[in-house]
Amino acid sequence: MTGIDAIRRAHGSRLAALAGRRLTGFTLVRFAEDGEWFADCPVVLDFDGTQVELCHWKLDELSISWDTIDTAATITGWESSELTPRWSHSDERLEPFVGRRLREVTLLEWRPAECDLAAGTVAVEFVFASGCLRIVNGLDENSIQADVAHPDHVRHGLGR
């Protein structure tokens, strides 16, 4: 999906309903050969048994799905590649949030003062007492941020 309104309509109430749940786990794809994160694949977050799967691609699209990815399954279709993608439960940006209770989820819309390619892209922010975790469009891939959001992000609360 593209744009704040479409994402809010399709997923806003379900994202808001995650508030109060604990982040019990996460899964990313890393290459077996070097451990590098493959940022083109979904970031999978588990909140007390509800799995939300986020994946940015192209310059402005965000895919959100729920409980559809089996992270215990072997990733196939890479037989001709030199690299072997595998599901991983290791990431220094995500690990500090595991076990923490989620306060709220907000959508962030990138609205810089000057025109740039990323204008209008949407990030999903997970707000915990200990800080915020954001899955952001890294221009055709995912980016994980756990620091303070850039001031050019416009916050769109989802309520409950």
C-alpha positions in Angstrom: 0.0 0.0 0.0 1.0 3.6 -0.5 0.1 6.6 1.6 -1.0 7.3 5.2 -4.7 7.1 4.5 -4.7 3.7 2.8 -2.4 2.2 5.5 -4.5 3.6 8.3 -7.8 2.3 6.8 -6.4 -1.2 6.2 -4.4 -1.7 9.3 -4.9 1.2 11.8 -7.3 -0.5 14.2 -5.3 -3.8 14.3 -2.1 -2.0 14.9 -3.7 0.1 17.7 -5.0 -3.1 19.3 -1.4 -4.3 19.8 -1.1 -1.7 22.6 -0.8 -3.3 26.0 0.8 -6.5 24.6 4.4 -7.5 25.1 6.9 -7.9 22.3 7.7 -11.6 22.8 9.9 -12.1 19.8 11.1 -11.0 16.3 12.5 -12.5 13.2 14.6 -11.1 10.4 16.3 -12.7 7.4 20.1 -12.9 7.6 22.6 -14.6 5.2 24.1 -17.8 6.7 27.5 -17.0 5.1 28.2 -13.6 6.7 25.3 -12.9 9.1 24.3 -9.8 7.1 20.7 -8.7 7.5 18.8 -8.9 4.2 16.7 -5.7 4.5 14.5 -6.5 1.5 12.7 -9.3 3.5 9.9 -8.6 6.1 10.6 -7.7 9.7 8.4 -10.0 11.8 7.4 -8.9 15.2 5.4 -11.1 17.7 3.3 -9.5 20.3 2.0 -12.2 22.7 1.1 -14.5 19.8 0.0 -11.9 17.3 2.5 -11.6 14.5 2.8 -8.5 12.4 4.9 -8.6 9.3 6.2 -5.3 7.8 8.1 -4.9 4.6 8.9 -1.7 2.7 9.8 -1.8 -1.0 10.0 0.5 -3.9 10.2 4.2 -2.9 6.9 4.4 -1.2 5.2 1.1 -0.7 4.5 -0.7 2.6 3.2 -4.2 3.0 1.7 -5.2 6.4 0.4 -8.7 6.9 -0.7 -10.6 10.0 0.2 -14.2 11.1 1.0 -15.4 7.5 4.8 -16.0 7.6 6.1 -19.3 9.0 9.5 -18.3 10.3 10.2 -21.9 11.2 10.1 -22.9 7.5 13.2 -23.1 5.4 13.5 -20.2 2.9 13.5 -21.6 -0.6 14.0 -20.3 -4.1 17.6 -19.3 -3.6 19.3 -22.4 -5.0 21.0 -20.5 -7.7 22.4 -17.8 -5.4 25.7 -17.7 -3.7 24.1 -16.7 -0.4 21.8 -18.7 1.9 19.0 -16.7 3.6 17.9 -17.9 7.0 15.4 -16.7 9.6 17.2 -15.1 12.5 16.2 -14.0 16.0 19.2 -11.8 16.5 19.4 -8.1 16.1 20.9 -5.5 18.6 18.3 -2.9 17.7 15.3 -5.1 18.4 16.6 -7.2 21.4 16.2 -4.4 24.0 12.5 -4.3 23.3 11.8 -8.0 23.8 9.7 -8.5 26.9 8.6 -4.9 27.0 4.9 -3.9 27.0 3.8 -1.8 24.0 2.3 1.5 24.9 1.0 2.5 21.4 1.6 2.3 17.7 1.7 5.3 15.5 2.2 5.9 11.8 4.9 8.3 10.8 4.7 10.2 7.5 7.9 11.6 6.1 7.2 15.3 5.3 10.6 17.2 4.8 10.7 20.9 4.4 12.4 20.5 1.1 11.3 18.1 -1.6 12.9 14.7 -1.7 12.3 11.2 -3.1 11.1 9.8 0.3 8.4 12.5 0.8 5.1 10.7 1.8 6.6 7.4 2.8 5.1 5.8 5.9 6.9 4.3 8.8 5.4 2.2 11.7 6.5 3.3 15.2 6.1 1.0 18.2 6.2 3.1 21.4 7.5 1.4 24.6 8.2 3.0 28.0 11.9 2.4 27.3 11.9 4.0 23.9 10.6 3.8 20.3 11.2 1.2 17.6 10.5 2.2 14.0 10.3 0.2 10.8 11.1 2.8 8.2 11.3 2.9 4.4 15.0 2.8 3.6 14.3 3.6 0.0 13.4 0.2 -1.5 14.1 -1.8 1.7 13.5 -1.8 5.4 15.4 0.2 7.9 15.2 -0.3 11.7 15.5 2.7 13.9 15.5 2.8 17.7 16.7 6.4 18.3 14.7 9.6 18.3 12.5 10.1 15.3 13.6 12.7 12.8 11.6 16.0 13.2 10.4 15.8 9.6 8.3 12.8 10.5 4.6 13.8 11.1 3.0 11.5 13.7 -0.4 10.1 13.0 -1.9 8.5 16.2 -4.1 5.4 15.8 -6.1 5.6 19.0 -7.7 2.4 20.2 
